[in-house]
């Protein structure tokens, strides 16, 4: 037995009646933001981030005055 058009239509109508259009659209927007964030995170090279953080930390420690005792 396969799922027909009318069964899908009834389920969609019930979901819209229970949750409302606003709730469903906001949920879909949140899902889209999550997918974009995931893709952005996967596109970044973690070794570049680590090298950048190490360089920034070294610059901050080198710029401090060793004679200054605050």
PyMOL commands that set and color helices and strands:
alter all, ss='L'
color gray80, all
select helices_A, chain A and resi 5-19+21-43+46-62
alter helices_A, ss='H'
color red, helices_A
deselect
rebuild
show_as cartoon
